[in-house]
Every structure is written in structure tokens, then in C-alpha cells.
Amino acid sequence: MRILSGIQPSGILHLGNYFGMMKPAIDLQTQGEAFYFIANYHSMTSLFDAEERRQNTLAVAVDFLACGLDPEKAVFFRQSDVPEVTELTWLLSTLTPMGLLERCHSYKDKLARGISPNHGLFAYPVLMAADILIYDSNVVPVGRDQKQHVEVTRDIAIKFNQQYGETFVIPEPQIRDEVAVVPGTDGQKMSKSYGNAIDLFCEEKILRKRIMGLVMDSRTPEEPKPDAEKNIAIQLLRLVAAPEISRDFEDRLRAGGLGYGDLKKSLFENCWQYFAPARARRAELLNNLDYVHQVLESGAAKARVVAAVVLKRARRACGLE
């Protein structure tokens, strides 16, 4: 079973990135052939500073490795180091219906948020389909809100196969129901674009300030809080603390007598401790960036071996060879 997943280098990674994509990917790296890439081509639809893209790409590589990605178990690489994916994107584009792209939620959502439309943004799902199909991927882990991306890929692959003969493996989405939407400091989904993110490796004082600034209601410590399970701090505490710790705080909130300040202090302490091993590993990696570059180059070489075979198969199928 070949597993495929990618992450954009569009900014500093935050807790939502970690629990939404990175941790599930790391957990899966022993369950099949894992191909994980840094989607720097995709970042070009919304990030237009070249140096920032370079810095972000390296930072994502460092942070992913620090958090436990093992290059001995997973193929880890930069998307742009596999140029075969861009040629396959064109082959797929010639058969992709405009209506299919117009119905994509992600495009409409970005327009609604005021992002200026461009062809890259519109054709984003075709490049994503090429990312998946170029490695004969069997499984693509996604949250339920991202299922459409894999469905579009399946539609494109099926259409290509019907037109030119059996060429591509049809991937299956692996829905991560157990991964909840990570709330930001204002209760919305954590996102850099919303300004509500808690950075993965921010300084201790900054982390404390962000957590202590979580938006809460105005109830006093003495008042019972029966909706504790909807509390932002509780939702985050469940991710970084032992189950018995979060359950204890939930019970105390429901009973009354617990202030939000004490809850936030515990959240900070558990969050800081949770990422302590990763921070130590990250410090080592930052002092050995040659190793990080070597990992990415080696991963790209492995990825290109697979990509070349699939692209040749596709070129031959549609009459280019």
C-alpha cells in the first residue's frame, strides 16, 4: 500500500498543521510505503515572495523531521524536485472538465475570503491529482472537509483511463474522522489566514501569551460550566495532555469552582511539555542543515524513480511516445 500526503510551505507551522496532517502522517509511516512532500508548487497560488518560499520550505522540512518523520521509513521530498509532476499535470488538464473545477469548494472558499483568482488557484486540483497519480498512490489520508480533493482526482483518473486505456491506479481517500478540527484562539478553525494560530515552535513567553489570551465566556470560577466539552482550552488540552488530565478539568468545569485562568495555565504547561522532545530535535537539525538538504535530495531521487515510470506509461498511453 502506497500512502501519499503533502503540506504547503505557506507560513510558520502551527498546532492545526501538526494535529491535522503531520502527526497522522507520522503515525502512518510504518503502515505502508509513505510518500510525503512539501507542496511548494501549490504555495505559488497564494505566496508570491520567492525568498519566503525558500525559507518556509526548509522550515517545514526541519519541523517535520523534528516531530518524528523518519526518512528511513518515508520518502520525504520537495514537490518541485520532481518535475515529472508538472508534465503529468498538463496531460491531465486536457481531459479535466471545466465544470469539475468550478464546483471545487476550495476555489470558491478562497474567492469568498478575498483571494485574487488566478489560473493556478483554479487549476489547483489538477496539480493535486498529478501529485497523487504520479506515485501510483493507493491511499490519501484526508480530513472529511478535504475528501473532495481525492474525489476530483478519482474522476480525472477514471476519465483518462476510459479515454486512453488503463493507466492510473485509482486512489482511495482515508478519512481521518478521529482528527478533530483544531480550534484557534478565537474558536474558529486554526489558520494563519485567520490570525488565530498557535505556532508549533514559538518561544515560551509567546506560547504562554497566546494560550492565556484564548477567548472564553464571562462566567466566574464559581459558576458551573456544563458545556466544557465545547471549551477551546479543553479541546486543545485533549490533544496535548493525558486523557485523565483533560477529563479531570472537564469534570471540574462542570461542577463549578474552577477558573479559566487555571485551565489555561495547565494547557500551557502540557503543551510546552508535549513538544519538548521535538524542540530538542529541532535544535539539533538547525545546527545540521546539510543533513536536512540531504534527506530532501535523497527523497526526491527515490520519488523520481517511481514518477518516471508512471509518466512514461501515461505518455505512451496518450500517444506521446
Secondary structure, 3 states (H helix, E strand, C coil): CEEEEEECCCCCCEHHHHHHHHHHHHHHCCCCEEEEEECCCHHHHCCCCHHHHHHHHHHHHHHHHHCCCCCCCEEEEEHHHCCHHHHHHHHHHCCCCHHHHHCCHHHHHHHHCCCCCCHHHHHHHHHHHHHHHCCCCCEEEECHHHHHHHHHHHHHHHHHHHHHCCCCCCCEEEECCCCCCCECCCCCECCHHHCCCCECCCCHHHHHHHHHCCCCCCCCCCCCCCCHHHCHHHHHHHHHCCHHHHHHHHHHHHHCCCCHHHHHHHHHHHHHHHCHHHHHHHHHHHCCHHHHHHHHHHHHHHHHHHHHHHHHHHHHHCCCC
